[in-house]
Amino acid sequence: MTKKINVYFLLFFLASFVFSKASGAEIDNLFISLKNASDVSTAKKYEEKIWEYWLTSGSNQNNNTLMTKGVKLMKSGKLDEALNLFIDLSKSDPNWAEPINKIATIRYLQGDFYGSIRDIQSTLKIEPRHFGAIAGLAQINLALGRYNESLKNLDFAINIHPFIGIKNLRPILMDLIEKSEI
């Protein structure tokens, strides 16, 4: 009986390992395709697949369901309730970047820019290519008058996602930097 359980455990472990590697390769390929996209429409398709991956890559289905619930709470304006859910989710699934990114987003929406920056940094430790978090950091630095930092963030996000919508801020940032140097 014990040998059977050990064999099942080993098979489950190996299947989980293979699945996680395949998922990692899948997201890597999506980022390569996004970076090499030839137009906005193609890039948007890869961006949507990356967001879907980020939103559904919790360690279990229950956590993915909680992510969906938290996003619905955010969309309905129940930010405090969503924040508490995402904080709990980030604790139960600490290697999943998206709950932390959602915490950063809510803190930004609530005007807690420095809290949001801390959470963005935590998000980027887990997923350094998180163009959404980097774009958020660019917006926060713009709001704080840190134009050079905002431009660096923006250029970094554009390097990952050449068609990211926020890239339209670049000329505005360049103008603000030029005016602040006078």
C-alpha positions, -999 to +999 in steps of 0.1 A: +000+000+000+028+024+009+047+017-023+015+024-043+010+058-025+047+066-031+044+058-068+012+080-071+030+108-052+060+105-075+038+105-106+019+135-093+051+154-085+066+147-119+034+157-137+034+190-117+070+196-125+065+190-162+033+212-162+051+241-145+080+239-169+056+239-199+038+269-184+071+287-179+081+279-215+047+291-227+049+325-210+085+329-222+073+322-258+045+347-253+069+374-243+092+367-272+062+369-296+050+401-279+084+417-283+086+407-320+050+416-329+047+435-361+017+456-353-007+467-325-033+441-333-009+412-331+007+426-299-027+430-283-034+393-288-002+383-271-008+409-243-042+394-236-027+359-234+000+371-210-026+388-188-047+356-189-017+336-178-009+361-150-045+360-138-048+322-138-014+310-127-021+306-091-009+274-073-044+259-073-079+264-088-093+279-056-067+307-057-075+314-094-112+316-084-103+341-056-083+362-082-114+363-104-135+374-074-110+401-064-110+415-099-148+417-099-146+435-066-122+460-080-143+466-110-173+472-089-154+498-068-151+476-036-115+484-033-110+477+005-127+443+001-106+435-029-074+447-012-080+423+018-087+394-006-055+401-026-034+405+006-047+371+018-041+356-017-005+370-018+002+353+016-013+319+006+004+320-029+036+340-023+053+331-057+023+344-077+031+380-089-005+390-098-021+393-064+008+416-054+003+436-086-034+440-078-025+452-043-002+478-060-030+489-083-055+493-055-030+513-034-023+535-065-061+541-069-063+550-032-035+575-036-009+555-016+018+559-042+047+548-019+028+517-008+021+510-045+058+514-053+067+488-027+042+464-041+054+470-076+089+462-065+077+430-050+058+421-081+089+427-103+110+404-080+086+376-090+079+386-126+105+411-139+088+414-172+055+426-157+049+454-181+017+464-163+035+469-131+063+488-148+038+510-166+021+517-132+055+527-118+060+551-147+026+567-139+034+570-102+068+586-110+051+610-134+026+620-107+054+625-082+073+647-106+101+622-111+101+626-148+135+610-155+125+579-135+092+578-152+109+579-186+132+551-176+103+530-165+084+537-197+114+528-219+118+496-199+081+487-204+084+495-241+114+473-244+092+444-231+060+455-249+067+477-279+031+485-285+021+492-248-006+519-247+013+541-222+041+547-247+021+577-258+034+594-227+069+595-240+067+628-258+050+644-228+077+631-205+104+644-228+088+678-228+084+678-190+121+668-186+132+696-210+111+722-192+124+710-157+160+714-168+155+751-178 
